[in-house]
Amino acid sequence: MVRLLLVANKTLSSAEVSRFVQDRIAAGDCQITLLVPATPQRVHAGSRMADEIATAGSGVRGSGGGDSVDDWENARTRLERGLSDLRALGATVDGEVGDANPAKAIAEVLGRKAFDEVVLSTLPKGISRWLGLDIPHQIQRKFHVPVTVINAEGAPR
């Protein structure tokens, strides 16, 4: 069985994610863990997110200028909807909300559980903070796990 860590936030309900999951289900037995970082709804200029990537796994809580309780609740709502959508596609899936810093959230999950691949669903290059912060390569280098990037070009379904 292939174990995938699917990390998504704004693009979770995109057609690209649905197609990816359907393709993986069709290819054989897979278990998906969905990780939704509790990213602040508004990211302010001068965010310290890039500095926080260096502290991933250090126990330092990410910040982004939002109310962390509201951010966590919003992420929980996105997670529940995402789990429901993926199960409707036939996926075997579990999930959790992670730290606001996506690199830290991924590091925490990878520290507890082994995966065959990490899949990041992001906004297109130039818009995506995750790509701008080079999170795919950081995760690949630090954890020696294949990282696949899904660029969600279209609007969420």
C-alpha contacts under 8 A as a table, 3 or more apart, distances in Angstrom:
res1	aa1	res2	aa2	distance
1	M	28	G	7.81
1	M	29	D	5.16
1	M	30	C	5.22
1	M	31	Q	6.94
2	V	29	D	6.44
2	V	30	C	4.54
2	V	31	Q	6.20
2	V	115	F	7.83
2	V	116	D	6.21
3	R	30	C	5.81
3	R	31	Q	4.90
3	R	32	I	5.99
3	R	33	T	7.76
3	R	114	A	7.79
3	R	115	F	5.00
3	R	116	D	5.27
3	R	117	E	6.85
4	L	30	C	7.26
4	L	31	Q	6.20
4	L	32	I	4.80
4	L	33	T	6.21
4	L	115	F	5.70
4	L	116	D	6.04
4	L	117	E	5.17
4	L	118	V	5.89
4	L	119	V	6.96
5	L	32	I	5.93
5	L	33	T	4.92
5	L	34	L	6.09
5	L	35	L	7.04
5	L	115	F	6.44
5	L	117	E	6.40
5	L	118	V	4.75
5	L	119	V	5.95
6	L	32	I	6.66
6	L	33	T	6.00
6	L	34	L	4.84
6	L	35	L	6.05
6	L	118	V	6.11
6	L	119	V	4.70
6	L	120	L	6.06
6	L	121	S	7.44
7	V	34	L	5.96
7	V	35	L	4.74
7	V	36	V	5.99
7	V	37	P	7.74
7	V	106	I	7.83
7	V	118	V	7.50
7	V	119	V	6.06
7	V	120	L	4.90
7	V	121	S	6.16
8	A	11	T	6.06
8	A	12	L	5.13
8	A	34	L	7.46
8	A	35	L	6.49
8	A	36	V	5.51
8	A	37	P	7.51
8	A	120	L	6.22
8	A	121	S	5.02
8	A	122	T	6.87
9	N	12	L	5.43
9	N	36	V	5.54
9	N	37	P	6.66
9	N	39	T	7.79
9	N	75	A	7.78
9	N	78	R	7.54
9	N	121	S	7.60
9	N	122	T	7.78
10	K	13	S	7.61
10	K	122	T	7.67
10	K	123	L	7.72
11	T	14	S	5.25
11	T	17	V	7.56
11	T	121	S	6.20
11	T	122	T	6.13
11	T	123	L	6.63
11	T	152	A	6.17
11	T	156	P	6.39
12	L	17	V	6.55
12	L	78	R	7.90
12	L	82	G	6.43
12	L	121	S	7.08
12	L	156	P	7.59
13	S	17	V	6.92
13	S	18	S	7.42
13	S	82	G	6.76
13	S	85	D	7.74
13	S	156	P	5.12
13	S	157	R	5.80
14	S	17	V	5.46
14	S	18	S	6.58
14	S	152	A	6.33
14	S	154	G	6.98
14	S	155	A	6.43
14	S	156	P	4.10
14	S	157	R	5.42
15	A	18	S	5.03
15	A	19	R	6.12
15	A	152	A	7.57
15	A	154	G	7.37
15	A	156	P	6.66
15	A	157	R	6.13
16	E	19	R	5.16
16	E	20	F	6.14
16	E	150	I	6.98
16	E	151	N	7.42
16	E	152	A	5.60
16	E	153	E	7.81
16	E	154	G	7.89
17	V	20	F	5.06
17	V	21	V	6.17
17	V	121	S	7.01
17	V	150	I	7.04
17	V	152	A	7.39
18	S	21	V	5.24
18	S	22	Q	6.11
18	S	86	L	7.41
18	S	89	L	7.63
19	R	22	Q	5.08
19	R	23	D	6.08
20	F	23	D	5.16
20	F	24	R	6.26
21	V	24	R	5.08
21	V	25	I	6.13
21	V	86	L	7.58
21	V	89	L	7.79
21	V	91	A	7.35
22	Q	25	I	5.12
22	Q	26	A	6.14
22	Q	89	L	6.71
22	Q	90	G	7.97
22	Q	91	A	7.97
23	D	26	A	5.09
23	D	27	A	6.19
24	R	27	A	5.03
24	R	28	G	6.67
24	R	30	C	7.12
25	I	28	G	5.55
25	I	29	D	6.48
25	I	30	C	6.47
25	I	90	G	7.50
25	I	91	A	6.65
30	C	91	A	7.84
30	C	92	T	7.07
31	Q	91	A	7.44
31	Q	92	T	5.33
31	Q	93	V	5.96
32	I	91	A	7.29
32	I	92	T	6.19
32	I	93	V	4.63
32	I	94	D	6.51
33	T	93	V	5.55
33	T	94	D	4.92
33	T	95	G	4.95
33	T	96	E	7.76
34	L	79	L	7.49
34	L	82	G	7.96
34	L	83	L	7.44
34	L	93	V	6.97
34	L	94	D	6.17
34	L	95	G	4.29
34	L	96	E	6.40
35	L	79	L	7.61
35	L	95	G	5.67
35	L	96	E	5.23
35	L	97	V	5.80
35	L	98	G	6.42
35	L	105	A	7.91
35	L	106	I	7.75
36	V	75	A	6.13
36	V	76	R	7.77
36	V	78	R	7.44
36	V	79	L	6.10
36	V	95	G	7.92
36	V	96	E	6.47
36	V	97	V	4.87
36	V	98	G	5.89
37	P	75	A	6.67
37	P	97	V	5.61
37	P	98	G	4.39
37	P	99	D	5.33
37	P	100	A	5.12
37	P	101	N	6.89
37	P	102	P	5.70
37	P	105	A	6.37
38	A	68	S	7.72
38	A	71	D	5.34
38	A	72	W	4.97
38	A	74	N	7.39
38	A	75	A	5.07
38	A	76	R	7.98
38	A	97	V	6.32
38	A	98	G	5.83
38	A	99	D	5.56
38	A	100	A	4.38
38	A	101	N	7.83
39	T	64	G	7.57
39	T	71	D	6.28
39	T	72	W	7.91
39	T	75	A	7.39
39	T	99	D	7.51
39	T	100	A	4.32
39	T	101	N	6.98
39	T	102	P	7.84
40	P	43	V	6.27
40	P	64	G	5.92
40	P	65	G	6.95
40	P	66	G	5.02
40	P	67	D	7.39
40	P	68	S	7.42
40	P	71	D	5.41
40	P	100	A	6.86
41	Q	66	G	6.88
41	Q	71	D	6.80
42	R	64	G	7.85
42	R	65	G	7.52
42	R	66	G	6.80
43	V	47	S	6.77
43	V	64	G	5.98
43	V	65	G	6.81
43	V	66	G	7.82
44	H	47	S	5.75
44	H	64	G	7.15
44	H	65	G	6.87
47	S	50	A	7.62
47	S	64	G	5.97
47	S	65	G	7.82
48	R	51	D	5.33
48	R	52	E	6.25
48	R	63	S	7.30
48	R	64	G	7.01
49	M	52	E	5.01
49	M	53	I	6.42
49	M	62	G	7.34
49	M	63	S	7.32
49	M	64	G	7.03
49	M	101	N	6.51
50	A	53	I	5.39
50	A	54	A	7.48
50	A	133	L	6.34
51	D	54	A	5.87
51	D	55	T	7.46
52	E	55	T	5.10
52	E	56	A	6.57
52	E	62	G	6.61
52	E	101	N	7.06
53	I	56	A	5.21
53	I	101	N	7.03
53	I	103	A	5.87
53	I	104	K	6.65
55	T	58	S	5.25
55	T	59	G	7.74
55	T	60	V	6.71
55	T	104	K	7.46
56	A	59	G	7.52
56	A	60	V	7.62
56	A	101	N	7.82
56	A	103	A	6.06
56	A	104	K	4.02
56	A	105	A	7.74
56	A	107	A	6.53
57	G	60	V	7.62
57	G	104	K	5.56
57	G	107	A	5.98
57	G	108	E	6.10
61	R	99	D	7.09
61	R	100	A	7.85
62	G	99	D	6.48
62	G	100	A	5.40
62	G	101	N	5.25
63	S	66	G	7.37
63	S	68	S	7.96
63	S	100	A	6.75
63	S	101	N	7.53
64	G	100	A	7.57
66	G	70	D	7.84
66	G	71	D	6.81
67	D	70	D	5.42
67	D	71	D	6.04
68	S	71	D	4.90
68	S	72	W	5.96
69	V	72	W	5.14
69	V	73	E	6.22
70	D	73	E	5.04
70	D	74	N	6.04
71	D	74	N	5.12
71	D	75	A	6.12
72	W	75	A	5.08
72	W	76	R	6.08
72	W	97	V	7.23
73	E	76	R	4.95
73	E	77	T	6.24
74	N	77	T	5.12
74	N	78	R	6.33
75	A	78	R	5.00
75	A	79	L	6.01
75	A	97	V	6.27
76	R	79	L	4.95
76	R	80	E	6.20
76	R	96	E	7.77
76	R	97	V	6.09
77	T	80	E	5.26
77	T	81	R	6.32
78	R	81	R	5.20
78	R	82	G	5.96
79	L	82	G	4.98
79	L	83	L	6.03
79	L	95	G	7.05
79	L	96	E	6.95
79	L	97	V	6.93
80	E	83	L	5.17
80	E	84	S	6.22
81	R	84	S	5.10
81	R	85	D	6.13
82	G	85	D	5.04
82	G	86	L	6.06
83	L	86	L	5.22
83	L	87	R	6.03
83	L	93	V	6.72
83	L	94	D	6.97
83	L	95	G	7.17
84	S	87	R	5.21
84	S	88	A	6.16
85	D	88	A	5.10
85	D	89	L	6.60
86	L	89	L	5.10
86	L	90	G	6.66
86	L	91	A	5.52
86	L	93	V	7.19
87	R	90	G	4.95
87	R	91	A	4.84
87	R	92	T	6.54
87	R	93	V	6.79
88	A	91	A	7.29
98	G	102	P	7.51
98	G	105	A	4.76
98	G	106	I	7.66
99	D	102	P	6.52
99	D	104	K	6.40
99	D	105	A	4.72
100	A	104	K	7.93
100	A	105	A	7.12
101	N	104	K	5.33
101	N	105	A	6.14
102	P	105	A	4.91
102	P	106	I	6.06
102	P	130	W	7.72
102	P	135	I	7.97
103	A	106	I	5.22
103	A	107	A	6.10
103	A	135	I	6.36
103	A	139	I	7.23
104	K	107	A	4.97
104	K	108	E	6.11
105	A	108	E	5.27
105	A	109	V	6.49
106	I	109	V	5.26
106	I	110	L	6.09
106	I	139	I	7.91
107	A	110	L	5.11
107	A	111	G	5.96
107	A	139	I	7.80
108	E	111	G	5.10
108	E	112	R	6.68
109	V	112	R	5.31
109	V	113	K	6.14
110	L	113	K	5.25
110	L	114	A	6.09
110	L	115	F	7.33
110	L	143	F	7.88
111	G	114	A	7.80
115	F	118	V	7.08
115	F	145	V	7.75
116	D	145	V	6.74
116	D	146	P	7.23
117	E	145	V	5.88
117	E	146	P	5.02
117	E	147	V	5.86
117	E	148	T	7.40
118	V	145	V	6.99
118	V	146	P	6.29
118	V	147	V	4.77
118	V	148	T	6.32
119	V	147	V	5.68
119	V	148	T	4.71
119	V	149	V	5.82
119	V	150	I	7.21
120	L	136	P	7.35
120	L	147	V	7.29
120	L	148	T	6.22
120	L	149	V	4.83
120	L	150	I	6.04
121	S	149	V	5.88
121	S	150	I	4.57
121	S	151	N	6.09
121	S	152	A	6.78
122	T	128	S	6.10
122	T	130	W	6.96
122	T	131	L	7.57
122	T	149	V	7.12
122	T	150	I	6.14
122	T	151	N	5.23
122	T	152	A	6.03
123	L	127	I	6.07
123	L	128	S	4.76
123	L	151	N	5.68
123	L	152	A	5.39
123	L	153	E	6.72
124	P	127	I	5.63
124	P	128	S	5.71
124	P	151	N	5.32
124	P	152	A	6.29
124	P	153	E	5.93
125	K	128	S	5.52
125	K	131	L	6.42
125	K	132	G	7.53
125	K	151	N	7.77
126	G	131	L	7.97
126	G	132	G	7.22
128	S	131	L	5.39
128	S	132	G	6.20
129	R	132	G	4.80
129	R	133	L	6.00
130	W	133	L	5.21
130	W	134	D	6.28
130	W	135	I	5.58
130	W	136	P	7.74
131	L	134	D	4.82
131	L	135	I	6.09
131	L	136	P	7.05
132	G	135	I	7.83
134	D	137	H	5.73
134	D	138	Q	6.31
135	I	138	Q	4.98
135	I	139	I	6.06
136	P	139	I	5.40
136	P	140	Q	6.24
136	P	147	V	6.15
136	P	148	T	7.76
136	P	149	V	7.36
137	H	140	Q	4.99
137	H	141	R	6.01
137	H	147	V	7.76
138	Q	141	R	5.25
138	Q	142	K	6.01
139	I	142	K	5.21
139	I	143	F	5.79
139	I	144	H	7.53
139	I	145	V	7.53
139	I	147	V	7.50
140	Q	143	F	5.56
140	Q	144	H	5.06
140	Q	145	V	5.31
140	Q	146	P	6.07
140	Q	147	V	6.07
141	R	144	H	5.51
141	R	145	V	7.87
152	A	155	A	7.66
